[in-house]
């Protein structure tokens, strides 16, 4: 999915998705040959989790961060805390 698609599906703005990547809250997205960011279902679930956490008042500092790569957190489930 492109950033606009994952933004619409997750409810997290494109600007905030880029910000979360920049601060390391989510891993940098894979890139297509065209240079566009390419998100998968796991990214979508993570962004939905972050959006819900922010909606109920969790500060960014309390959301799991440092997701170095998708492989590093292959077993991490954003719905189980």
C-alpha positions as CSV (number, residue, x, y, z in Angstrom):
1,X,0.0,0.0,0.0
2,X,1.1,3.5,-0.7
3,X,1.2,6.0,2.2
4,X,-2.1,7.6,1.2
5,X,-3.8,4.2,1.3
6,X,-2.4,3.1,4.6
7,X,-3.2,6.6,6.0
8,X,-6.8,6.3,5.0
9,X,-7.1,2.7,6.3
10,X,-5.4,3.4,9.6
11,X,-6.8,6.9,10.4
12,X,-3.2,8.2,10.9
13,X,-2.3,11.2,8.7
14,X,0.5,10.9,6.1
15,X,2.4,13.6,8.0
16,X,2.2,11.7,11.2
17,X,3.3,8.4,9.5
18,X,6.4,10.2,8.2
19,X,7.0,11.6,11.7
20,X,6.7,8.2,13.4
21,X,9.2,6.8,10.9
22,X,11.6,9.7,11.5
23,X,11.5,9.3,15.3
24,X,11.8,5.5,15.1
25,X,8.3,4.6,16.4
26,X,7.7,2.5,13.3
27,X,10.4,1.1,10.9
28,X,11.1,2.9,7.7
29,X,8.8,1.6,5.0
30,X,10.1,-0.5,2.2
31,X,10.4,1.4,-1.1
32,X,9.0,0.6,-4.5
33,X,11.2,0.9,-7.6
34,X,9.4,4.2,-8.1
35,X,10.6,5.4,-4.7
36,X,7.2,5.4,-3.1
37,X,6.9,4.0,0.4
38,X,5.3,0.5,0.4
39,X,3.4,-0.6,3.5
40,X,2.1,-4.0,4.3
41,X,-0.6,-5.4,6.6
42,X,1.7,-5.5,9.6
43,X,2.4,-1.8,9.1
44,X,-1.3,-1.1,8.9
45,X,-2.0,-2.9,12.1
46,X,0.8,-1.1,13.9
47,X,-0.4,2.3,12.7
48,X,-4.0,1.4,13.9
49,X,-2.6,0.5,17.3
50,X,-0.6,3.7,17.5
51,X,-3.7,5.7,16.4
52,X,-5.8,4.1,19.1
53,X,-3.2,4.5,21.8
54,X,-2.9,8.2,20.9
55,X,-6.8,8.6,20.9
56,X,-7.0,7.3,24.4
57,X,-4.3,9.6,25.6
58,X,-1.1,7.6,25.6
59,X,1.9,9.9,25.0
60,X,4.3,8.9,22.2
61,X,6.9,8.1,24.8
62,X,4.9,5.3,26.2
63,X,4.2,3.5,22.9
64,X,6.7,0.8,22.1
65,X,9.4,2.3,20.0
66,X,12.8,1.4,18.5
67,X,11.3,-1.0,16.0
68,X,14.6,-1.5,14.2
69,X,13.2,-3.6,11.5
70,X,10.2,-5.7,10.7
71,X,12.4,-8.8,11.0
72,X,13.5,-7.7,14.5
73,X,10.0,-7.6,15.8
74,X,8.5,-10.4,13.7
75,X,6.8,-11.8,16.7
76,X,5.6,-8.5,18.1
77,X,1.9,-8.1,18.2
78,X,0.6,-4.6,18.7
79,X,-2.7,-5.9,20.0
80,X,-1.1,-7.8,22.9
81,X,0.5,-5.6,25.6
